[in-house]
Amino acid sequence: MSLTGWGACKMKHLSRLAVTLALLVSASPAVADWRTETGVFRVGVVGSGAGDGSPEHHAPFRDAVSAAIGMPVEVLLLRDAPSLIDAQTAGRIEYAVLSALGFATAQETCACLVPLAAPTAASGAFGVQSTLVVRPGEGDGRTALAGGPVGHGPTGSLTGDLAPMVSFRFGGKPLREAGLDLSVQPSFETARDAFVAGDLVAFFAWDYAAPDGAPRPGGGLAATVVALGDGAAEITWRSGVVPFGPHAVRDDVPEEVRQALTSMLVALDEASPAAFDAISPSLAGAFRPTAPGDYDYAIELVRSVSALR
């Protein structure tokens, strides 16, 4: 079968699946009761200010959600991530588009969310991880850490600060207790340039992560620096993987509705490109269903950072 024929076949399958799920959702007495009680299904998003600050921008996605679950949907624009987390944990919205750390923070607050699906990059990347990029010295590259400044930051960043602070060990000690000459960097670009210029012996960067068994995607900061060649840099440490942030619902949303929403998201890039672009403007890969444990490392980071403060 040609790729064109396969694509058409897939679209027919997805359309049939959407119709079937909608019928199942409509037929369930429990879902009917929940729909009546809920009235309007509320979706929360944080506007970036880049043309998505109006309900009209999200109208295609609103319509896709409404068709999937067979009830009115309202998209609410929240001013920032804390407001979004508060709205969902307090039950003022049923559905939220969260960052990974936002989801982890919400779960630590209420343990009441269920992740449905998360976007991927066009390269196949499904998340990021912190990396340590080292200028090799004699012997093990990590030995060079004791020979000069080590860049970390920017302060509060996931891969440049939080993950190294929680997970990195040198000589069996956490980063802040390892006796290294730490140099806080205002941006990843500043750290990269200082490393390339020889002003840092190492710096914490980030790399894309792919599912187990898949080729590692290119384009991450660490991979880009290492690719400069001549053995001038190597990656000697990687943190756990933090997937891109999920679309999540409260756990009181019925299972049939969750399944319908997940199926809608997975098919969205082909079934409704306008809805896909409205809700995932920066990641061009299709949505993937989340798996149990996907956000365990993100939750560990949030929990550990809270304990350290």
C-alpha positions as CSV (number, residue, x, y, z in Angstrom):
1,M,0.0,0.0,0.0
2,S,1.4,3.5,-0.9
3,L,1.9,6.0,1.9
4,T,-0.9,8.1,0.5
5,G,-3.2,5.1,0.6
6,W,-2.0,4.2,4.1
7,G,-2.7,7.8,5.3
8,A,-6.3,7.7,3.8
9,C,-6.9,4.3,5.5
10,K,-5.6,5.6,8.8
11,M,-7.9,8.7,8.6
12,K,-10.9,6.5,7.9
13,H,-10.0,4.3,10.9
14,L,-9.6,7.3,13.1
15,S,-12.9,8.7,12.0
16,R,-14.6,5.4,12.8
17,L,-12.9,5.3,16.2
18,A,-14.0,8.8,17.1
19,V,-17.6,8.0,16.2
20,T,-17.5,4.7,18.2
21,L,-16.0,6.4,21.2
22,A,-18.6,9.2,21.1
23,L,-21.4,6.6,20.9
24,L,-19.9,4.7,23.9
25,V,-19.6,7.9,25.9
26,S,-23.2,8.9,25.1
27,A,-24.5,5.4,25.9
28,S,-23.1,5.2,29.4
29,P,-25.6,6.1,32.2
30,A,-22.7,7.1,34.5
31,V,-21.3,9.5,31.9
32,A,-24.7,10.9,31.1
33,D,-25.2,11.7,34.8
34,W,-21.7,13.2,35.0
35,R,-22.3,15.3,31.8
36,T,-25.6,16.6,33.3
37,E,-24.0,17.5,36.6
38,T,-20.9,19.1,35.0
39,G,-22.8,21.1,32.4
40,V,-19.8,22.7,30.6
41,F,-16.5,20.9,30.3
42,R,-13.8,23.5,31.2
43,V,-10.3,23.4,29.7
44,G,-7.6,25.5,31.2
45,V,-4.6,26.9,29.3
46,V,-1.9,29.5,29.9
47,G,-1.6,32.0,27.1
48,S,1.9,32.7,25.9
49,G,1.0,36.1,24.6
50,A,2.1,35.1,21.1
51,G,-1.3,35.4,19.4
52,D,-3.1,32.8,21.6
53,G,-4.6,35.3,24.1
54,S,-8.2,35.0,22.8
55,P,-10.8,32.3,23.0
56,E,-11.0,32.4,19.2
57,H,-7.5,31.1,18.9
58,H,-8.4,27.9,20.7
59,A,-11.8,27.5,19.0
60,P,-10.7,24.6,16.8
61,F,-9.4,22.7,19.8
62,R,-12.5,23.5,21.8
63,D,-14.6,22.1,19.0
64,A,-12.4,18.9,18.8
65,V,-12.9,18.3,22.5
66,S,-16.6,18.9,22.3
67,A,-17.0,16.5,19.5
68,A,-15.0,13.8,21.3
69,I,-17.0,13.9,24.5
70,G,-20.4,15.1,23.2
71,M,-20.9,18.1,25.5
72,P,-20.3,21.9,25.5
73,V,-16.7,22.9,26.2
74,E,-15.2,26.2,27.3
75,V,-11.5,27.1,27.1
76,L,-10.4,29.3,29.9
77,L,-7.2,31.4,29.6
78,L,-5.2,31.6,32.9
79,R,-2.6,34.2,33.5
80,D,0.2,31.9,34.6
81,A,1.1,28.3,35.6
82,P,0.3,28.7,39.4
83,S,-3.2,30.0,38.5
84,L,-3.7,27.0,36.2
85,I,-2.6,24.5,38.8
86,D,-4.8,26.2,41.4
87,A,-7.8,26.1,39.1
88,Q,-7.4,22.4,38.4
89,T,-6.6,21.2,41.9
90,A,-9.5,23.2,43.3
91,G,-11.9,21.7,40.7
92,R,-12.7,24.9,38.8
93,I,-11.6,23.2,35.6
94,E,-11.7,19.6,34.5
95,Y,-8.8,19.6,32.0
96,A,-5.5,21.4,31.8
97,V,-2.6,21.8,29.5
98,L,0.4,21.5,31.9
99,S,4.1,21.6,31.9
100,A,5.8,18.5,33.3
101,L,6.7,20.3,36.5
102,G,3.3,21.9,36.6
103,F,1.7,18.4,36.5
104,A,4.1,17.2,39.2
105,T,3.3,20.2,41.4
106,A,-0.4,19.7,41.0
107,Q,-0.1,16.0,41.8
108,E,1.9,16.8,45.0
109,T,-0.9,19.2,45.9
110,C,-4.0,17.0,45.4
111,A,-3.0,13.6,43.9
112,C,-6.1,14.0,41.8
113,L,-5.0,14.2,38.2
114,V,-4.7,11.7,35.4
115,P,-2.3,12.4,32.5
116,L,-3.9,11.6,29.1
117,A,-1.4,12.3,26.4
118,A,1.6,14.5,25.7
119,P,3.1,16.1,22.6
120,T,6.3,15.0,20.9
121,A,8.8,16.8,18.8
122,A,9.0,16.3,15.0
123,S,12.3,14.6,15.6
124,G,10.6,11.9,17.7
125,A,11.8,13.4,21.0
126,F,9.3,13.0,23.8
127,G,11.1,14.9,26.6
128,V,14.4,16.3,27.9
129,Q,17.1,15.5,30.4
130,S,19.9,17.4,32.1
131,T,23.4,16.6,30.9
132,L,26.9,17.4,32.1
133,V,29.2,18.5,29.2
134,V,32.8,18.2,30.2
135,R,36.1,19.2,28.6
136,P,38.1,16.0,29.0
137,G,41.3,16.1,31.0
138,E,43.6,13.3,31.7
139,G,41.8,10.1,32.4
140,D,38.0,10.2,33.2
141,G,36.4,13.3,31.9
142,R,34.7,13.9,35.2
143,T,38.1,14.3,36.8
144,A,38.3,17.6,35.0
145,L,35.5,19.0,37.2
146,A,37.9,19.8,40.0
147,G,40.2,21.8,37.7
148,G,38.1,24.9,37.2
149,P,34.7,26.6,37.1
150,V,31.6,24.4,36.4
151,G,28.7,26.3,34.9
152,H,25.1,25.7,36.1
153,G,21.9,27.6,35.7
154,P,20.1,29.6,34.8
155,T,18.6,29.6,38.3
156,G,15.3,27.7,38.5
157,S,15.7,26.0,35.2
158,L,14.8,22.4,35.0
159,T,17.9,21.0,33.3
160,G,20.5,23.6,34.3
161,D,19.6,23.9,37.9
162,L,16.9,21.7,39.5
163,A,17.8,18.3,38.0
164,P,21.6,18.7,38.8
165,M,20.8,20.0,42.3
166,V,18.7,16.9,43.0
167,S,20.3,14.1,41.1
168,F,23.9,14.8,40.3
169,R,26.6,13.3,42.5
170,F,30.4,14.0,42.6
171,G,32.5,11.9,44.9
172,G,29.2,10.6,46.4
173,K,28.1,14.1,47.4
174,P,25.3,16.3,46.0
175,L,26.2,19.2,43.7
176,R,26.1,21.9,46.4
177,E,28.2,19.9,48.8
178,A,30.8,18.5,46.4
179,G,33.3,21.3,46.8
180,L,33.2,22.2,43.1
181,D,33.8,25.8,41.8
182,L,30.2,26.4,40.7
183,S,29.6,29.4,38.4
184,V,26.0,30.5,38.0
185,Q,25.2,31.2,34.4
186,P,22.4,33.7,33.4
187,S,21.5,31.6,30.3
188,F,22.3,28.3,28.5
189,E,23.7,30.3,25.7
190,T,26.1,32.2,28.0
191,A,27.2,28.9,29.5
192,R,27.8,27.4,26.1
193,D,29.9,30.3,24.9
194,A,31.9,30.3,28.1
195,F,32.6,26.6,27.8
196,V,33.6,26.9,24.1
197,A,35.9,29.8,25.0
198,G,37.6,27.8,27.6
199,D,36.3,29.8,30.6
200,L,34.4,26.7,32.0
201,V,35.7,23.2,32.4
202,A,32.1,21.9,32.3
203,F,28.5,23.0,32.3
204,F,25.1,21.6,32.8
205,A,23.1,21.6,29.6
206,W,20.1,19.8,28.1
207,D,19.4,17.1,25.5
208,Y,16.4,15.6,23.9
209,A,15.3,12.2,25.0
210,A,13.6,9.5,22.9
211,P,11.6,6.4,23.9
212,D,13.7,3.4,24.9
213,G,15.2,1.7,21.8
214,A,14.7,4.7,19.6
215,P,17.6,6.7,18.2
216,R,18.5,9.7,20.3
217,P,17.2,12.9,18.6
218,G,19.7,15.6,17.6
219,G,19.3,19.3,18.2
220,G,19.8,19.4,22.0
221,L,22.3,21.9,23.4
222,A,24.6,19.2,24.8
223,A,24.6,17.2,21.5
224,T,25.3,20.4,19.5
225,V,28.3,21.3,21.6
226,V,29.7,17.7,21.5
227,A,29.2,17.7,17.7
228,L,31.7,20.6,17.4
229,G,34.2,17.8,17.1
230,D,37.9,17.2,17.9
231,G,37.1,15.5,21.2
232,A,36.8,18.8,22.9
233,A,33.6,17.9,24.8
234,E,31.9,14.8,26.0
235,I,28.7,14.1,28.0
236,T,29.6,12.3,31.3
237,W,26.2,12.4,33.1
238,R,22.5,12.4,32.2
239,S,19.6,12.9,34.6
240,G,16.3,11.0,34.4
241,V,14.0,12.0,31.6
242,V,11.3,14.6,32.0
243,P,8.7,14.1,29.3
244,F,7.0,17.1,27.6
245,G,4.1,18.3,29.7
246,P,0.8,16.4,29.5
247,H,-2.8,17.2,28.9
248,A,-4.4,16.0,32.2
249,V,-7.9,15.7,33.7
250,R,-9.1,15.4,37.2
251,D,-9.6,11.8,38.3
252,D,-13.4,12.3,38.8
253,V,-13.7,12.6,35.0
254,P,-15.2,9.2,33.9
255,E,-12.9,6.6,32.4
256,E,-14.9,6.5,29.1
257,V,-14.4,10.3,28.7
258,R,-10.7,10.0,29.4
259,Q,-10.4,7.3,26.7
260,A,-12.3,9.5,24.2
261,L,-10.1,12.5,25.0
262,T,-6.9,10.4,24.7
263,S,-8.0,9.0,21.3
264,M,-8.9,12.5,20.1
265,L,-5.4,13.9,21.1
266,V,-3.5,11.0,19.5
267,A,-5.3,11.5,16.2
268,L,-5.4,15.3,16.4
269,D,-2.4,16.2,14.1
270,E,-4.1,14.5,11.2
271,A,-7.8,14.8,12.1
272,S,-7.7,18.5,12.8
273,P,-4.4,20.3,12.0
274,A,-6.0,23.6,13.0
275,A,-6.8,22.3,16.5
276,F,-3.4,20.7,16.7
277,D,-1.6,23.9,15.9
278,A,-3.8,25.9,18.3
279,I,-2.9,23.7,21.3
280,S,0.6,22.6,20.4
281,P,2.3,25.5,18.6
282,S,5.9,24.7,19.6
283,L,6.0,20.9,19.2
284,A,5.2,19.6,15.8
285,G,5.1,15.8,16.6
286,A,2.0,13.9,17.2
287,F,0.5,13.4,20.7
288,R,1.4,10.1,22.4
289,P,-0.6,8.4,25.1
290,T,1.1,8.7,28.5
291,A,2.3,5.6,30.3
292,P,2.3,4.9,34.0
293,G,5.4,6.3,35.6
294,D,6.1,8.8,32.9
295,Y,6.2,11.7,35.3
296,D,7.7,10.0,38.3
297,Y,11.0,11.7,37.9
298,A,9.3,15.1,37.6
299,I,7.4,14.4,40.8
300,E,10.7,13.4,42.5
301,L,12.3,16.7,41.4
302,V,9.4,18.7,42.8
303,R,9.3,16.8,46.0
304,S,13.1,17.0,46.5
305,V,13.4,20.7,45.7
306,S,10.5,21.5,48.1
307,A,12.4,19.6,50.8
308,L,15.6,21.5,50.1
309,R,14.0,24.9,50.4
